[in-house]
Amino acid sequence: MQEVLTITATPNYSKRTFTIRKFYDGKLFAKYRTIKLPMDEFESCEYNTHGDWKAFFTSDDYYVVSNNFNHSVCR
């Protein structure tokens, strides 16, 4: 059975950040937050796709909020 990765991104307009959550098979695995983004980049990120957010994790523009969700999946 193949695991399904889902990524959600919730904007915080006043702080110009996104809270990004990774789910595997519907279970929350980790939570991240972007650093404060310039206005134009923040507005552009509102249109990010699943693939865009996956690629975002190759940057240093985020930090881990929490990843202690006690699931066996490690990615």
N, C-alpha and C positions, 0 to 999 in steps of 0.2 A: 504494500500500500504506500503510495507516494504522499509525503507530507505537503501541505499547502501553506505557503507563506502569504500572509496578508500584511500590508503596511498601511496604516492610517496616519494622516497628518492633520493636526488641529491648529489653526492659526490663533495667535494672541495678538490682536491688532494694536493694543496699546504698547506692548513691549517689542513688537515686530519680531517675534519668534514663532517657531512651530514646535509643538510637542508631537513626536513621532513614536508610534507604537508598532511593535512587530508582534504578530500573532502566528503561531504554528498550529494548524488544525483547530482554529478558533480559540486557542488558549494564549493569553498574553504572555509573551516571552521576555520582552525588554522594552524599556521606555527611554527615549532620548529627547534632547532639546537642542535646537539650533542656537548658535550665538545670535546676538542682536544683528539683524540684517539691515543693510541700506534699504531705503524705501523702494527703489526700483527693483532690487533683487527680491525683496519680500513679496511685492505684487506679482512678480514673475513666478515665484514659487507656488503661488496659489493655484496655478494651472499645471503643476507637476503631475506626472503620471506615476504609476507604480514603479516603472523602470527608472524614471528620473530620481525617485527617492532611493531606490537601490543604489544607483550610481552616486548619489549624494554621500553615501557612507564611505566613499574613497577619499573624501575631503577631511579637513580638520575643523570644519565649521559647526561642530556639534559636540555635545558631551553626554555622558550616560547619566540619566536620572535614577534609574533602577533596573537591575537585571537579576534580582533575587526572587524569581517567581517559582523556583523549585520544580522546574520541568526538566525532563531528561534530554530535550533537544538542545544541542549546542551548535550554534552557527555564528 
